[in-house]
Amino acid sequence: MTEDKKPYVKPLPVPNMESEPFWSALKEHRLQVQQCKSCSKHYFYPRSHCPFCYSGDVEWVGCSGKGKVHTFSVIRQNMAPGFREEAPYVVAMVELDEGGVQMMTNIVECEPGDVSIGMPVQVTFEDVTDEVTLPKFKPA
């Protein structure tokens, strides 16, 4: 963590065997999801087997980082430390351009009232600690 950053007080992800490649790529400011080699479908969240055909023959592939807001909610109250200071903020499901993959995230760099369903967005990376980078999305 750099000297000018406040300590990060929100919960942090704990990578496991399936998700570690996702988190490692984010540290390099790359977004990737899994793709099944058997049925060719993309999916997220990370898991060892394809949720569509149940094949274990899966791989990690890079994403464009572009998509659209599928649905969202504006959070106006949250008393948990780290969250209350950011209210109001947007929690959204973003549908990536890669095969309809959906990812829960925050919409940033715009006013909550400007977010709409179908709004084009692109990934941005927030380095919250020296070890963890989070994918967030901003208007495209």
N, C-alpha and C positions, 0 to 999 in steps of 0.2 A: 504494500500500500504506500502511495506517495505521501510526502509530508503534509501537503495541503488538503488532504481528504479527511473528513470526519470518519470516525470508526463506523463500520457498517453494522447496524443493530438488528436488521431483519433476519429471519431464518435463511440459512444457506443450503443449497442442494448438497446432497451426499452422493457422489457418483458411485455406481456399482458396476459390475462386470458388463452389463448391457449398455449402460448410459455413458461410460467413461469416454468413448470416442466422440460423442456429442459435445461433452464439456471441454475436451481437449481442443476440438476444432474451434469452439467459441473463444477460447483463450487466444487463438490466432486470428480472431475476427472473421471466421468462416462459419457459415450455417450449413449443416448437413442433416439429412434424414436417412432412414433405412429404405432400401428397395429390395423386394423379393426377386431373386433370380428366376424363380419358377413361374410366377404369374405377372411379374413386371410392375406390380403396384408399389407405390410409395406409401410409407406410413410413419406416424409419430404417435406415441411416445416410444422410446427404444425398448425392444424386447427381442428375445432370442429366436422367436418363430413368427412368421408372417400371420397377421390376424385374419387374413382373407382365405388363404389356402393351407395354412399351418405348416408350410415348408420351413425347414431350418436353414435353407440355402439363401441367406440374406447378406446384403452388403451395404456399406455406407456410401452415399452419393452426395455431391455438392448441390446446393440449391441456389437459385438466383437471389433469394432473399426478398422477392416481391410477392405480393398477394393482395387480398382485400379483406376488409372487416366483415366477418360473418355475423357476429352479434357482439354486443358490448353492454357494460353497465358502468355508470359513473358512481364511484364510491365517494360519498360526501362525509361520512363519519366512520372512523375506525380508531378506537382508543389504544390499539397496540403500539408500543414504542416503534418508531421508525415509519409507521404508516400514518399516524395521526398528523405528523408534520407535513405530509405530502397531499393530504386531502384538499380539494377534490382531485381524484385521479381516475383513469380509465382502465378497467380490466376488460380484455377482449379476447374473443376467439378469432384468430386470423387464419384465413384459408390461403395456403401458399399456392403459387402458380403450378407447383409440381404435383399433379395428380390429386388435387383436392385435399391434401394433408392439412389438418387443422392443428393450431398451436395456441395454447392459452398464454397471454402475454399482457403487457401494458402498451397503450398508445401514448407516445410522448411527443414533445416539441409542437404541441398544438393545444388550444383550449378544449376542455372536455365538451363544451357545447358545439364544437366544430366537427366532432366525430359523428360519422353516419354509417349505417349498414351499406356495404358495397364500396366504401371509400378505398381507393388504392393506397397501399402502404408499402414501405420497404424496411428491411431490418436495419437496426442500429445496435451497436454493442456497448454495454455498460460494464466497465471493469470495476466491480464492486470491492474486490480485494485483489491481492497479487495472484491468488490462485483461482478466483471465480469471475467469470464474465457471463452476464445475462443477456439474452436476446430480447430486445424491445423493438417496437415498430413505430415509425413516424410517417406522416403523410408523404406520398410519393410525388 
